[in-house]
Amino acid sequence: MPFPETLNKKPRVIFFTDFDGTITLQDTNDFITDNYGMGYEERRQLFRAVINHTDTFRNTFQKMIDSWHMPFPRVLEILRDNITLDPYFKQFMVWAREHDVPVIVLSSGMIPVLETLLKHLLGEDLMSDIEIVANEVQLLAPGNSIDVADGWTIKFHDDSGFGHDKSLTIRPYADAIAKLPPNERPTLLYAGDGVSDLSAARETDLLFARAGQDLVTWCEKEGIPFTTFEDWKTILDETKDIYEERKTVKKLAEEGLRRYRTNSFEENSHLRPTIK
């Protein structure tokens, strides 16, 4: 259900989430690129260019897809055989349905990929509860067919350097909610794992950042309220706490930051040389 209909139902929580590496345990685009496209090393060079601000995510992602050289149905077949869902995401979706919590997937991937995998891994019934906002697929000359190699390519969602600036979907919600009385404002939550999720996280009340990924470091550096998660059981438990008002977003963010800093300190202490 798109904005503003979602807000009109007056939910207590609205949950936005990334797809690749967040709902799934693998990144679909990285998997194809590493195993069937340009390969891991070249992809990592592209990623470093984005981090160093010498290229945009949009350009590097286009280069990744250009290296696939296969019919689109073959892409879907490979992903169906190799991509797995977080083991607790289905449980989260059942709870979200029971409590009228909208779930909106914001992805830098392509809608047909997400729809195929969610139908395969989650089931058509629960998948119908999810709103998907992502890139599309378009035909490419001279092949002009998804059934031939190089006959198709990605159609980006917008003109931004991301290809899909996820914050543009969340911002109307945040702006509308800011005008509501405090006791009528739903809590906006977001789950992600990569730097591309940072702009979206800025628009929400709390970010669930997958532990051990770059996004956690960026959140601490940029002052984004976050808590870490290993799987969707953590997300479900803490979303329940927010929904039932057992914990505030501020409290969870404080706990998340403390946990992250404690873990970082312990990891770094093991790396320090012994002083004799």
C-alpha positions as CSV (number, residue, x, y, z in Angstrom):
1,M,0.0,0.0,0.0
2,P,1.8,3.2,-1.2
3,F,2.0,6.6,0.6
4,P,-0.2,8.2,1.9
5,E,-2.6,5.2,2.2
6,T,-0.2,3.5,4.6
7,L,-0.2,6.5,7.0
8,N,-4.0,6.8,6.7
9,K,-4.4,3.4,8.4
10,K,-2.6,4.9,11.5
11,P,-0.1,2.1,12.1
12,R,2.0,2.2,15.3
13,V,5.2,1.2,13.5
14,I,6.2,1.4,9.8
15,F,9.1,-0.9,8.9
16,F,11.4,-0.1,5.9
17,T,14.1,-2.6,5.0
18,D,16.8,-3.3,2.5
19,F,16.7,-6.6,0.6
20,D,20.1,-7.9,-0.4
21,G,22.2,-9.1,2.6
22,T,19.4,-8.0,5.0
23,I,16.3,-10.1,4.2
24,T,18.5,-12.5,2.4
25,L,21.8,-13.9,3.7
26,Q,23.6,-13.2,0.4
27,D,23.6,-10.2,-2.0
28,T,22.0,-11.3,-5.2
29,N,23.9,-8.8,-7.4
30,D,27.3,-9.6,-5.8
31,F,26.6,-13.3,-6.2
32,I,26.0,-13.1,-10.0
33,T,28.9,-10.7,-10.5
34,D,31.4,-12.7,-8.5
35,N,30.5,-16.1,-10.0
36,Y,29.3,-15.3,-13.5
37,G,30.4,-11.7,-14.3
38,M,33.5,-9.7,-13.8
39,G,34.6,-11.5,-10.6
40,Y,35.2,-10.6,-7.0
41,E,38.4,-8.6,-7.3
42,E,37.1,-6.2,-10.1
43,R,33.8,-5.8,-8.2
44,R,35.7,-4.8,-5.0
45,Q,37.7,-2.2,-7.0
46,L,34.4,-0.7,-8.1
47,F,33.2,-0.7,-4.5
48,R,36.3,1.1,-3.4
49,A,35.7,3.8,-6.1
50,V,32.3,4.5,-4.5
51,I,33.8,4.7,-1.0
52,N,36.5,7.0,-2.2
53,H,33.9,9.2,-4.0
54,T,35.6,8.7,-7.4
55,D,32.5,7.0,-8.9
56,T,28.8,6.7,-8.1
57,F,27.0,3.6,-7.0
58,R,24.8,4.0,-10.1
59,N,27.7,3.7,-12.5
60,T,29.5,0.9,-10.7
61,F,26.2,-1.1,-10.5
62,Q,25.6,-0.7,-14.2
63,K,29.1,-2.0,-14.9
64,M,28.4,-5.0,-12.7
65,I,25.2,-5.9,-14.6
66,D,26.9,-5.2,-18.0
67,S,29.4,-8.0,-17.1
68,W,26.7,-10.7,-16.6
69,H,26.1,-11.6,-20.4
70,M,23.2,-13.9,-19.8
71,P,19.5,-14.1,-20.4
72,F,17.4,-12.7,-17.6
73,P,15.6,-16.0,-16.9
74,R,19.0,-17.6,-16.3
75,V,19.7,-14.9,-13.7
76,L,16.5,-15.8,-11.9
77,E,17.3,-19.5,-12.1
78,I,20.7,-19.1,-10.6
79,L,19.4,-16.9,-7.8
80,R,16.5,-19.3,-6.9
81,D,19.1,-22.1,-6.6
82,N,21.6,-20.2,-4.4
83,I,20.0,-17.4,-2.4
84,T,18.6,-18.1,1.1
85,L,16.3,-16.1,3.4
86,D,17.2,-15.0,6.9
87,P,15.7,-17.9,9.0
88,Y,13.6,-15.5,11.1
89,F,12.2,-13.1,8.4
90,K,9.1,-15.2,7.9
91,Q,8.4,-15.1,11.6
92,F,8.7,-11.3,11.5
93,M,6.3,-11.1,8.6
94,V,3.7,-13.2,10.4
95,W,4.0,-10.9,13.4
96,A,3.8,-7.8,11.2
97,R,0.6,-9.1,9.6
98,E,-1.0,-9.8,13.0
99,H,-0.2,-6.3,14.3
100,D,-0.9,-4.3,11.1
101,V,2.7,-3.2,10.7
102,P,3.4,-2.2,7.1
103,V,6.7,-3.6,5.6
104,I,8.2,-1.7,2.7
105,V,11.3,-3.1,0.9
106,L,13.6,-0.5,-0.5
107,S,16.2,-2.1,-2.8
108,S,18.9,-1.2,-5.2
109,G,18.1,-4.4,-7.0
110,M,15.5,-5.2,-9.7
111,I,11.8,-5.7,-8.9
112,P,11.5,-9.0,-10.9
113,V,14.4,-10.5,-8.9
114,L,12.8,-9.5,-5.6
115,E,9.4,-10.8,-6.5
116,T,10.8,-14.1,-7.8
117,L,12.8,-14.7,-4.6
118,L,10.2,-13.6,-2.2
119,K,7.6,-15.8,-3.9
120,H,10.0,-18.7,-3.8
121,L,11.4,-18.3,-0.3
122,L,8.6,-16.6,1.6
123,G,5.5,-17.7,-0.2
124,E,3.0,-15.8,-2.2
125,D,0.6,-15.2,0.7
126,L,3.1,-13.3,3.0
127,M,4.8,-11.7,0.0
128,S,1.5,-10.0,-0.8
129,D,1.9,-7.9,2.4
130,I,5.2,-6.4,1.2
131,E,5.4,-3.2,-0.8
132,I,8.5,-3.2,-3.1
133,V,10.2,-0.1,-4.3
134,A,13.2,-0.9,-6.5
135,N,14.7,-0.6,-10.0
136,E,13.1,-2.2,-13.0
137,V,14.3,-4.1,-16.0
138,Q,14.3,-2.7,-19.6
139,L,15.0,-4.1,-23.0
140,L,18.4,-3.2,-24.7
141,A,19.2,-3.0,-28.4
142,P,20.0,-4.9,-30.5
143,G,18.7,-8.0,-28.7
144,N,15.6,-6.3,-27.2
145,S,14.6,-9.4,-25.3
146,I,15.1,-10.6,-21.7
147,D,15.5,-14.1,-23.2
148,V,18.9,-13.3,-24.9
149,A,22.2,-12.3,-23.4
150,D,22.7,-8.5,-23.5
151,G,19.1,-8.0,-24.6
152,W,18.1,-6.3,-21.4
153,T,19.6,-4.1,-18.7
154,I,18.6,-2.3,-15.5
155,K,16.2,0.7,-15.5
156,F,17.0,2.8,-12.5
157,H,14.4,4.1,-10.2
158,D,15.5,7.8,-10.3
159,D,18.3,10.1,-11.5
160,S,20.4,10.1,-8.4
161,G,23.9,8.8,-8.1
162,F,22.5,5.8,-6.2
163,G,20.2,4.8,-9.1
164,H,17.6,4.4,-6.3
165,D,17.9,7.0,-3.5
166,K,15.9,5.2,-0.8
167,S,15.5,8.3,1.3
168,L,13.2,9.7,-1.4
169,T,10.6,7.1,-0.5
170,I,10.8,7.6,3.2
171,R,11.0,11.4,3.3
172,P,7.2,11.9,2.6
173,Y,6.4,9.7,5.5
174,A,8.8,11.6,7.8
175,D,7.5,15.0,6.7
176,A,3.8,14.0,7.1
177,I,4.5,12.4,10.5
178,A,6.2,15.5,11.8
179,K,3.0,17.4,11.4
180,L,1.0,14.9,13.5
181,P,0.4,15.3,17.2
182,P,3.1,13.4,19.2
183,N,0.8,10.7,20.4
184,E,-0.3,9.9,16.8
185,R,3.1,9.6,15.3
186,P,4.1,6.1,14.1
187,T,7.7,5.0,14.7
188,L,9.8,4.6,11.5
189,L,12.3,1.7,11.5
190,Y,14.8,0.6,8.9
191,A,17.0,-2.5,8.5
192,G,20.1,-2.5,6.3
193,D,23.6,-3.7,5.9
194,G,25.4,-1.4,3.4
195,V,26.5,2.2,3.0
196,S,23.8,2.7,0.4
197,D,21.3,2.4,3.3
198,L,22.7,5.4,5.1
199,S,20.6,8.1,3.4
200,A,17.5,6.1,4.2
201,A,18.5,5.6,7.8
202,R,18.7,9.4,8.3
203,E,15.0,9.6,7.6
204,T,13.9,7.0,10.2
205,D,13.8,6.9,14.0
206,L,16.1,3.9,14.4
207,L,18.3,1.8,12.1
208,F,18.9,-2.0,12.6
209,A,22.4,-2.4,11.1
210,R,23.7,-5.9,10.4
211,A,26.6,-6.6,12.7
212,G,30.0,-6.7,11.1
213,Q,29.1,-4.6,8.1
214,D,30.3,-1.2,6.9
215,L,27.1,0.5,7.8
216,V,27.7,0.1,11.6
217,T,30.9,2.1,11.3
218,W,29.3,4.8,9.2
219,C,26.4,5.2,11.6
220,E,28.6,5.8,14.6
221,K,30.7,8.3,12.6
222,E,27.6,10.1,11.3
223,G,25.6,10.1,14.5
224,I,22.8,7.9,13.2
225,P,20.8,6.2,15.9
226,F,21.3,2.5,15.4
227,T,21.3,-0.9,17.0
228,T,22.9,-4.0,15.6
229,F,21.4,-7.3,14.6
230,E,22.7,-10.8,13.7
231,D,19.4,-12.0,12.4
232,W,15.7,-11.1,12.2
233,K,15.0,-12.6,15.6
234,T,16.8,-9.6,17.1
235,I,14.8,-7.3,14.9
236,L,11.5,-8.9,15.8
237,D,12.2,-8.9,19.5
238,E,13.2,-5.2,19.6
239,T,10.4,-4.2,17.2
240,K,8.0,-5.8,19.7
241,D,9.6,-3.8,22.5
242,I,9.0,-0.6,20.6
243,Y,5.5,-1.6,19.5
244,E,4.4,-2.5,23.1
245,E,6.2,0.6,24.4
246,R,8.5,-1.5,26.7
247,K,11.5,0.3,25.3
248,T,12.0,3.6,23.5
249,V,14.0,4.1,20.3
250,K,16.5,6.2,22.3
251,K,17.0,3.3,24.8
252,L,17.6,0.7,22.1
253,A,20.0,3.1,20.3
254,E,22.0,3.6,23.5
255,E,22.1,-0.2,24.1
256,G,23.1,-0.8,20.5
257,L,25.9,1.7,20.6
258,R,27.2,0.3,23.9
259,R,27.1,-3.2,22.6
260,Y,28.9,-2.3,19.4
261,R,31.7,-0.4,21.3
262,T,32.1,-3.2,23.8
263,N,32.5,-5.8,21.0
264,S,34.9,-3.5,19.1
265,F,37.0,-3.0,22.2
266,E,37.2,-6.7,22.9
267,E,38.0,-7.6,19.3
268,N,40.8,-4.9,19.1
269,S,42.2,-6.0,22.5
270,H,42.9,-9.5,21.1
271,L,44.9,-7.8,18.3
272,R,47.1,-5.8,20.5
273,P,50.7,-7.1,21.0
274,T,51.7,-8.1,24.5
275,I,53.9,-5.6,26.2
276,K,56.8,-7.2,28.1
